Amino acid sequence: MKIVLLDAHTANPGDLSWQPLEAIAACEVHPRTPLDQTVARCAGAEIVITNKAPLTREIIAALPDLKYIGVTATGFNIVDVAAAKEHGIVVTNVPGYSTPAVAQHVIALILEMTNHVGHASRSVEAGGWVKCPDFAYWDHPIIELSGRTLGIIGYGEIGSAVARIAVAFGMKVLASKRTWKEAPPTGVTPAEIDDIFTQSDVISLHCPLTDATKHLVGERTLGLMKREAMIINTGRGPLVDEPALAKALNSGRIAAAALDVLSVEPAKADNPLLSAKNCLITPHVAWASRESRARLIDITAANLQAFLAGKPVNVVNG
């Protein structure tokens, strides 16, 4: 049996081991795979592991030995799952592996936008404190989170983890979810999406990307927000209409935004958010703690073992 890893670098740039997969079968590990080399590299393989390397209908049709595709991510839109199903290929993903890391990153972004720790440190390094006549100074308002309202759009595993931390800070939480099968915990109030945009001081996006949620943050919903409100996106880039958000930031329609994802990644030089006012951008790293990536590899191997045992789990094209 042959296992091919198409783009292993992101999940494991060298600080972890692929031993959980290597214990199952010999692995051919490629740090990255250009699209035009995918078929050649996967030829003869029964198992292919991918993160962002696309497996299109044409590629799948050209791989008659392929039986299983493991996606080392929660999102699986890089695989044509319908084509895989037509060819009898099982596709799995890895849900939930990065929940603690993403929740932590969301809070880090909130704190940076309210406490400005990085900015303050850079100001001190530039000599600002040395030149100051007073024992303390600040050039951005420092905002307490206690008593403010966090709106969470998409109250799943990550959204609920963020909510627990926010409640510990003394924040009120409004949350939207497609269905509430049980009552939310203390401090969390179910709300409609428009009410979240209208009432929240901070909004954090955790919903899946669908036709209905594409550009959820757009001119209309940005117009509902408080002028002092902030928005955070660690979900999917296209949840945000980027030109509309840039316009809202530059005009002062909202106070700030913090994003870990963009509509095109890596970021393009002409993305209007790169030069927008009060816009903090991190390079899609919310998920990438060492602990998260270790869980990712372990669950990827467990998914494959379950498939080989005839009891596949985390199947996305069943």
Helices and strands as residue ranges (DSSP letters): E 2-5, H 19-22, E 26-29, G 35-37, H 38-42, E 47-50, H 57-61, E 68-71, H 81-86, E 90-92, H 99-115, H 117-125, E 149-153, H 157-168, E 172-176, E 188-190, H 193-199, E 202-205, H 219-224, E 230-233, G 237-239, H 242-250, E 256-259, G 272-275, E 279-281, H 290-308
